[in-house]
Amino acid sequence: MQTNFSTAQLQDSHIREADGILRSCVHCGFCLSNCPTYALLGDERDSPRGRIYIIKDMLESGAPARPSAVTHVDRCLSCLGCLTACPSGVDYMHLVDQARAYIEDTYQRPWFDRVLRATLAWMIPRPTAFRLAMLAAWPFRWLAPIMPGRLRGMLRTVPARVDSPSPVHQPQVFAAEGTRRKRVALHTGCVQTVLGARINEATVRVLRRNGCEVVIAAGAGCCGAAPHHLGRTEQAKEWARANVRAWTSIGDIDAVVINASGCGTTVKDYAHLLGDDAELGAAARALAAKTRDVTEILTELGAHRAVQAPNGVAVAYHDSCSLQNGQRITREPRALLANAGYHVREVGESQYCCGAAGTYNILQPVIADQLGTRKAGNIDATGAAVMACANLGCMLHLGRFTNLPLVHTVELLDWAAGGPTPPRVPARS
């Protein structure tokens, strides 16, 4: 793609990066087949190729973002399906992140949008505030059907149950069972500490059984994904810096283990996010290189070879976009589940996002619901007894569209090794 940035514009490192990304696009259109919004809306402007043109024009102009550009960039899920499909290696992830930051800096949104986005960016990374908000909203969940647009979307995300604070989230060290094979830091996250504490508890048990000393570092928290995808880059960097400082303070570790794939994609990108940080850039690069999804680290430890009798339930494995596209991890979870005794069934149209996408199901509820309904239909069609995936956000969103139990992969691995039965999961056949 030909670009027309001025010499003065190219003095900006962000514009230089965007220029390189834009020039790598050859307009081939392979990305269209993997784009959920293009599949639903049929509008070229709601495809990666269309958005690339929009972002190019927006950045080249140097003017405030136009409302039409904001509309189509906002509709992007950041599912990164286009990365998997692109034969030219176009770095769409960082390009759309730049576009969101540019919009945040130059565009005046309507007041309700500004308040909503600021509230989400502040509240989601803070577990105490998020828990209080969920508890305060819980009595009003029944009003969701009669509320307009985004208010309806917000109320529908309020879960039926909020976890009590778990002791597993306190700074501490869990000793390995048997011989210590690795020393790892577990990223417990923000939303997951409030709505998915059992996932972190299961992760600690599974890692310890496989010879890991597990460290919960003081000061670690939100990965920064929520504010980052809202265009608030500096807020995201502050959360990233806090994590880098926390994990470097605990001494030598073999890995940072992450069990929420959205967080994993973000932390693995800390080398880029903090690449120009004079103080922490080198440490961020080192930690990003050590970051592993929990299924990656278990595969490295050989857990996929511990074959058990095939007496498990049928599991529909849902590829969360951040694991499948952001981290290119697809084989490991399936192998671990199969070798733990589960019958793994494939979900149709696995290239399409479920519609959760962080705060997307709040900000774009109509599209999110259409994608959730479509994905749930494909999951139900497998005839499985339970769905497993790598991301709590997918589980919470899809829970509105299917009656299947929705669990994290690590919960099933924990159960197979003697841990507690995940909620609503039927007994083994």
ZAMARGU-4260 file (C-alpha; in steps of 0.2 Angstrom, whole numbers, plus 5000, padded with zeros to 4 digits):
<rodrens>
0) 5000/5000/5000 | 5007/5017/4995 | 5007/5030/5010 | 5009/5049/5009 | 5015/5054/5026
5) 5025/5070/5027 | 5043/5071/5032 | 5038/5080/5048 | 5025/5066/5052 | 5038/5053/5050
10) 5049/5060/5063 | 5036/5053/5075 | 5041/5035/5080 | 5022/5030/5080 | 5019/5036/5063
15) 5035/5028/5056 | 5028/5011/5064 | 5011/5014/5056 | 5019/5018/5039 | 5029/5002/5039
20) 5013/4992/5044 | 5002/5000/5030 | 5015/4998/5017 | 5015/4979/5020 | 4997/4977/5016
25) 4995/4971/4997 | 4975/4973/4997 | 4973/4954/4994 | 4958/4952/5004 | 4962/4935/5013
30) 4958/4944/5029 | 4940/4946/5025 | 4936/4927/5027 | 4941/4928/5045 | 4933/4944/5050
35) 4917/4942/5061 | 4911/4960/5058 | 4913/4958/5039 | 4904/4941/5040 | 4889/4949/5049
40) 4888/4966/5041 | 4895/4964/5024 | 4903/4981/5024 | 4920/4983/5017 | 4923/4997/5030
45) 4920/4984/5044 | 4934/4972/5037 | 4952/4973/5041 | 4956/4979/5024 | 4943/4993/5024
50) 4949/4998/5042 | 4967/4999/5036 | 4962/5012/5022 | 4952/5021/5035 | 4966/5022/5048
55) 4978/5027/5034 | 4968/5042/5029 | 4965/5046/5047 | 4983/5046/5052 | 4989/5055/5036
60) 4977/5069/5038 | 4984/5073/5055 | 4966/5080/5058 | 4954/5075/5072 | 4946/5058/5068
65) 4930/5059/5059 | 4914/5051/5066 | 4913/5038/5052 | 4931/5033/5055 | 4927/5031/5074
70) 4912/5020/5070 | 4921/5007/5060 | 4937/5007/5071 | 4926/5005/5086 | 4917/4990/5078
75) 4933/4980/5077 | 4934/4966/5090 | 4953/4965/5090 | 4950/4946/5088 | 4966/4946/5077
80) 4958/4933/5065 | 4965/4944/5051 | 4983/4940/5058 | 4980/4922/5056 | 4974/4924/5038
85) 4986/4937/5032 | 4999/4930/5020 | 5009/4946/5021 | 5011/4947/5039 | 5002/4964/5041
90) 5004/4969/5060 | 4986/4974/5061 | 4986/4972/5080 | 4998/4987/5083 | 4990/4997/5069
95) 4972/4997/5076 | 4980/5000/5094 | 4988/5016/5087 | 4971/5021/5078 | 4962/5019/5095
100) 4975/5030/5104 | 4973/5043/5090 | 4955/5043/5091 | 4956/5045/5110 | 4967/5060/5108
105) 4958/5069/5094 | 4940/5064/5094 | 4927/5072/5106 | 4915/5057/5110 | 4897/5061/5116
110) 4897/5063/5135 | 4889/5047/5139 | 4902/5037/5129 | 4916/5047/5138 | 4909/5043/5155
115) 4906/5025/5151 | 4923/5022/5143 | 4932/5032/5157 | 4922/5022/5170 | 4927/5005/5162
120) 4945/5010/5160 | 4946/5014/5179 | 4935/5001/5187 | 4939/4985/5178 | 4958/4985/5183
125) 4954/4987/5201 | 4946/4971/5209 | 4939/4980/5225 | 4930/4993/5215 | 4925/4981/5202
130) 4918/4969/5215 | 4908/4983/5223 | 4901/4988/5207 | 4895/4971/5203 | 4887/4969/5220
135) 4879/4986/5218 | 4872/4982/5201 | 4866/4964/5205 | 4848/4969/5212 | 4845/4978/5195
140) 4850/4964/5183 | 4831/4961/5180 | 4830/4978/5172 | 4842/4974/5158 | 4828/4969/5145
145) 4820/4986/5146 | 4835/4997/5147 | 4842/5005/5131 | 4858/5000/5121 | 4874/5001/5132
150) 4865/5002/5148 | 4857/4985/5144 | 4873/4978/5139 | 4881/4983/5155 | 4867/4976/5166
155) 4868/4959/5156 | 4886/4957/5160 | 4882/4957/5179 | 4884/4939/5184 | 4872/4929/5195
160) 4887/4926/5207 | 4902/4936/5213 | 4916/4927/5221 | 4921/4931/5239 | 4940/4936/5240
165) 4951/4921/5238 | 4966/4918/5249 | 4975/4912/5234 | 4977/4930/5228 | 4987/4936/5242
170) 5006/4938/5240 | 5014/4921/5244 | 5023/4906/5238 | 5016/4889/5235 | 5028/4875/5236
175) 5030/4863/5223 | 5024/4845/5226 | 5039/4834/5225 | 5054/4839/5216 | 5054/4857/5211
180) 5056/4858/5192 | 5051/4877/5189 | 5049/4893/5199 | 5035/4903/5191 | 5025/4919/5194
185) 5006/4917/5192 | 4997/4932/5185 | 4980/4932/5195 | 4973/4946/5185 | 4959/4958/5189
190) 4942/4953/5184 | 4946/4935/5186 | 4950/4938/5205 | 4932/4943/5206 | 4922/4932/5194
195) 4934/4917/5192 | 4943/4914/5207 | 4941/4895/5205 | 4951/4896/5189 | 4966/4903/5199
200) 4964/4891/5213 | 4964/4876/5200 | 4979/4883/5191 | 4989/4884/5207 | 4985/4866/5211
205) 4989/4860/5193 | 5006/4869/5193 | 5011/4862/5210 | 5007/4844/5205 | 5018/4846/5190
210) 5033/4852/5200 | 5031/4871/5200 | 5034/4883/5214 | 5021/4896/5212 | 5024/4914/5217
215) 5010/4927/5219 | 5019/4943/5218 | 5015/4958/5228 | 5010/4973/5217 | 5005/4963/5202
220) 4988/4967/5195 | 4979/4971/5179 | 4989/4967/5163 | 4983/4984/5156 | 4973/4976/5142
225) 4956/4985/5146 | 4963/5003/5145 | 4974/4999/5131 | 4960/4993/5120 | 4950/5009/5125
230) 4964/5019/5117 | 4971/5024/5134 | 4989/5019/5131 | 4997/5028/5146 | 4985/5020/5158
235) 4990/5003/5151 | 5008/5007/5152 | 5006/5011/5171 | 4998/4994/5174 | 5012/4986/5164
240) 5026/4995/5173 | 5018/4989/5190 | 5018/4971/5184 | 5036/4972/5178 | 5042/4979/5194
245) 5032/4966/5204 | 5039/4951/5194 | 5057/4957/5194 | 5056/4960/5213 | 5053/4941/5217
250) 5070/4935/5210 | 5074/4923/5197 | 5059/4914/5189 | 5057/4902/5174 | 5041/4909/5168
255) 5026/4921/5170 | 5011/4910/5169 | 4994/4917/5163 | 4978/4908/5163 | 4967/4922/5154
260) 4972/4922/5136 | 4968/4940/5134 | 4980/4945/5147 | 4993/4933/5140 | 4992/4941/5123
265) 4995/4958/5131 | 5009/4953/5143 | 5018/4944/5129 | 5017/4961/5120 | 5025/4971/5134
270) 5042/4972/5124 | 5032/4983/5112 | 5021/4992/5124 | 5036/4997/5135 | 5049/4996/5122
275) 5054/5014/5124 | 5054/5014/5143 | 5071/5019/5148 | 5070/5011/5165 | 5060/4995/5162
280) 5061/4992/5144 | 5074/4978/5146 | 5065/4970/5160 | 5049/4971/5150 | 5057/4962/5135
285) 5064/4948/5147 | 5048/4945/5155 | 5038/4945/5139 | 5050/4932/5133 | 5046/4921/5148
290) 5027/4923/5148 | 5018/4907/5145 | 5000/4902/5144 | 4996/4889/5157 | 4994/4876/5143
295) 5011/4880/5136 | 5020/4878/5153 | 5010/4861/5156 | 5015/4855/5139 | 5034/4860/5142
300) 5033/4850/5159 | 5026/4835/5150 | 5009/4835/5157 | 5002/4831/5140 | 5010/4814/5141
305) 5002/4808/5157 | 4988/4798/5147 | 4974/4792/5158 | 4960/4780/5154 | 4948/4788/5141
310) 4933/4789/5153 | 4930/4808/5153 | 4915/4818/5147 | 4914/4825/5129 | 4921/4843/5129
315) 4918/4856/5116 | 4934/4866/5115 | 4931/4884/5111 | 4947/4893/5103 | 4947/4910/5112
320) 4953/4923/5099 | 4967/4929/5110 | 4975/4912/5112 | 4971/4906/5094 | 4976/4921/5085
325) 4985/4932/5097 | 4997/4918/5104 | 4995/4905/5090 | 4991/4892/5103 | 4979/4878/5097
330) 4987/4861/5099 | 4992/4862/5117 | 4975/4863/5126 | 4967/4850/5115 | 4982/4838/5118
335) 4981/4841/5137 | 4962/4838/5138 | 4963/4822/5127 | 4977/4815/5137 | 4968/4818/5153
340) 4954/4807/5147 | 4942/4819/5139 | 4934/4817/5122 | 4938/4834/5113 | 4925/4839/5100
345) 4928/4853/5088 | 4917/4869/5087 | 4912/4875/5069 | 4917/4892/5063 | 4931/4892/5075
350) 4939/4907/5066 | 4925/4919/5072 | 4925/4928/5088 | 4911/4924/5101 | 4908/4943/5104
355) 4915/4945/5121 | 4931/4954/5117 | 4935/4963/5133 | 4923/4978/5135 | 4916/4975/5117
360) 4900/4966/5123 | 4896/4982/5133 | 4901/4995/5120 | 4894/4986/5105 | 4880/4975/5112
365) 4871/4972/5096 | 4885/4964/5086 | 4892/4955/5102 | 4875/4947/5104 | 4874/4941/5086
370) 4891/4934/5087 | 4887/4926/5104 | 4872/4918/5097 | 4881/4911/5082 | 4895/4904/5092
375) 4884/4896/5105 | 4874/4887/5091 | 4890/4880/5085 | 4895/4874/5102 | 4878/4866/5105
380) 4879/4857/5089 | 4894/4847/5095 | 4883/4838/5107 | 4896/4840/5120 | 4892/4840/5139
385) 4903/4854/5143 | 4913/4869/5134 | 4931/4873/5139 | 4941/4888/5134 | 4956/4899/5139
390) 4947/4915/5143 | 4935/4920/5157 | 4927/4934/5146 | 4922/4921/5133 | 4914/4910/5147
395) 4904/4924/5154 | 4898/4931/5138 | 4893/4914/5130 | 4884/4909/5146 | 4870/4920/5141
400) 4867/4910/5125 | 4870/4892/5129 | 4865/4881/5144 | 4881/4871/5143 | 4893/4872/5158
405) 4907/4883/5153 | 4924/4880/5162 | 4942/4884/5160 | 4953/4871/5152 | 4964/4871/5168
410) 4948/4867/5179 | 4946/4851/5169 | 4964/4846/5170 | 4963/4849/5189 | 4947/4838/5190
415) 4955/4824/5180 | 4970/4824/5193 | 4959/4823/5208 | 4953/4841/5210 | 4935/4847/5214
420) 4922/4845/5200 | 4919/4861/5191 | 4902/4869/5193 | 4888/4861/5184 | 4900/4848/5175
425) 4891/4831/5174 | 4900/4816/5181 | 4911/4805/5170 | 4903/4793/5159
</rodrens>
